Amino acid sequence: MDPLSGASQETELSRMMNQQTTPPIEAPIKGSWEEVLLRAQQMIAQQNDDAIDVLNRLIDRLAALPAARRQAGQQRLEQILHVAATDLIFYLTYRDRYDDAMAVIERIEPAVAEERRVDWQRHSAAIQLQSGAVDDGLAKLRGLAAEGDIDDWSDFFLTALRCDRVETAADALEQAEHTLNRMVLGGLEDEEAKAQRAQIAYLRARYALATGNLRDSLAWSEHAMASDRFFADNPAYFYTHLVEHGHYAEAIGLIQRDQANPVRAGFWSGLAMRRMGRASDAERQWRQLLSAPLPENEPVDLFEYILAHYYLGDREGRGLALALETIREQDEAAYGLFFLAGLGWALRGEMTAAHANLRLALMRSKATALGRYLPHQWWAFCTDLLAAPPLDALATYFNIAANAVADTSLTST
């Protein structure tokens, strides 16, 4: 499944690393594995390329050890190997040294746990895609999908759509259906088969929308929601894309059915109204969203909650403060939070701070092979909220040409 509402298009590896920290060592002993890793990480923080040689030597030494030794002591050395390899691969990717990054993956594959190898292979494909070798990256993902299940075909399909390879996406969709048919013949239980058919209906809805067939997209969306409770409870998998494609009335129809995600539904409802020219209705929707108490023991759609503040002007800085506070609280904050912080500073005219945060967002996106530029769907938030002088300063983070910025119509208050 793809993430919603501007959440990053993360590989499984980068999701895992966004939650991972270095092995907990207060003061590593000089010359220890931990000390060498910490020294390399400090070099990376300073963008010192000497870290590359240090990490290469560390990885080679650890990979040469017997697996039993790496896994001893609660997998202490295994964890250090994984962190060192990930740090090196991310840094090489950030430095646009894509071949070197993929070579590291090939070197460590024999040494890593079997369940992690597929994640590394997917990440290698993501690096190829970011490097511009789109055909090679898609071919690698197709090979992994052929050995996997419907989820793998779904990931391949969504990646193909993001790369504007519609014919490749159509092939992935066909293969997903073939896979499901084989699973049914193999004895797949009825309930599971129903859930898998709903997932394919979701893919069909996305494909129809991407190819300009709104009617079919809405029909497949209804089919998916009627077939599986997950999609019934999460119509945002459909309405966010409808808004992004400009089908606002149809999106609002689905948003009104989203009872499980009030923050997300409230924001996107207001966004659709605003882009339809119903500015007062949109403001009323967002104020209602922000006046409601947040659930204490349930996750909150933070991205939308902060954006609702921004669309109302964020004059008291509450949205920006929440973005900055969340970044401080998280060891590895998602790059979308740095984008939100950058956008919040830009709204206040603090362009030095805006650039600092957007650079961090872009660095994390590049390093984790999520893209050399920030997602284009986020650019629409910028054009909604910013006037031309600060707007053109942000275009480079999205690979937007200067003439495209000049032609952008400002719709903010």
Protein Blocks (a to p, Z undefined) as FASTA:
>chain_A
ZZeehiacddfklmmmmmpccdddfbacehiaklmmmmmmmmmmnopaklmmmmmmmmmm
mmmpcfklmmgghilmmmmmmmmmmmmmmmmmmnopaklmmmmmmmmmmmmcfklmmmmm
mmmmmmmmmnopamlmmmmmmmmmmmmcfklmmmmmmmmmmnopaklmmmmmmmmmmmmm
mmmmnopafklmmmmmmmmmmmmmmmmmmnopaklmmmmmmmmmmmpmklmmmmmlmmmm
mmmnopaklmmmmmmmmmklmmlmmmmmmmmmmmnopamlmmmmmmmmmmpccdfkbccd
fklmmmmmmmnopmnommmmmmmmmmmmpmbacfklmmmmmmmmmmnopaklmmmmmmmm
mmmmmmnonajbdcfklmmmmmmmpcfklmmmmmmmnopafklmmmpccfbZZ
